[in-house]
Amino acid sequence: MRGSREPRRSGLALAHAEVTLRPRIHVGEAVLLVLLLAAVERVMARSESSAFAQQTQKPRVPFRVPSVDELKDSTYRASALRGRAILLATRDSLPHNVGNSLRCASCHLDGGLRRDAMSWIGSFARFPQYRARSGTVDLIEDRINDCFRRSMNGRALARAGRDMRDIVTYLAFLSSGTPVGAETEGQGLPRLQPLKGDPVRGATVFTTVCSRCHGANGQGTPLAPPTWGPHSFNVGAGMARINTAASFIHAVMPIDRAQHLSAQQAFDVATYINTRPRPEFPAKARDWPRGGKPDDADYHVLTTTSQEKSR
């Protein structure tokens, strides 16, 4: 004999032998293993996301208000100063483009130079910028015209015209020394945790605190702009959103007192004024074309309150 040979096995027998050599895993153990692997994957994904967020977080630069004395070049200086004049006296400067009684500085307080009050400091450096409301990458000219069409309830400026150029020049000056794309300390408004506002309570606070400047019916006085009605911002404006208005009110109102309204009072007042009638903005239907519309983006007018009927 040439040596012993193992008996030949059929393919089925070999497969059976191979299977029997593998450890047996019960169904419960398999499910537990799958859940464990999924949990590990989620933890790793969160860690990677956090690391990516830290790597991509925009640098914040100090809040610095440049002096107009820094404007040396005569041509640049003249353009920037005219742009500032337009922003401070918008209706008087551009009556054909403004459709209400507001001016840019009505919301951008202290001429856009106050921190935590929608300041213009550093704003030029943050454009071009993707904005979810438009669903596009906007230039600063787009943002300016958004304000004219919505907050000013008016008409857009000519993109290449002198008025737009001068406004952009002034905003560029206010961003002197700010790196492109950088966030600025004190930009925008301090964020508030959304609260449920009560328009009835808001009407009471408005009557006792706000009406002395804004008028009993919110139509404005020489001291303060209208908060609703035909001469106020339209429903497409950012301030027509309750969360935005509440953050603004809590941060700065009443403007002549050190003690501002509480967060709940701010949401009550914001809910009250943003359920009053104001101009429509048909193009609002095209906002957030890629989805993600905020919960407070829709505008709903409530019936007249008993307090308003008694006025």
Secondary structure, 3 states (H helix, E strand, C coil): CCCCCCCCCCHHHHHHHHHHHCCCCCHHHHHHHHHHHHHHHHHHHHHHHHHHHHHHCCCEECCCCCCHHHCCCHHHHHHHHHHHHHHHCHHHHCCCCCCCCCCHHHCCHHHHCCCCCCCCCCCHHHCCEEECCCCEEECHHHHHHHHHHHHCCCCCCCCCCHHHHHHHHHHHHHCCCCCCCCEECCCCCCCCCCCCCCHHHHHHHHHHHHHHHHCCCCCCECCECCCCCCCCCCCCCHHHCHHHHHHHHHHHCCCCCCCCCCHHHHHHHHHHHCCCCCCCCHHHHHCCCCCCCCCCCCCCCCCCCHHHHCC
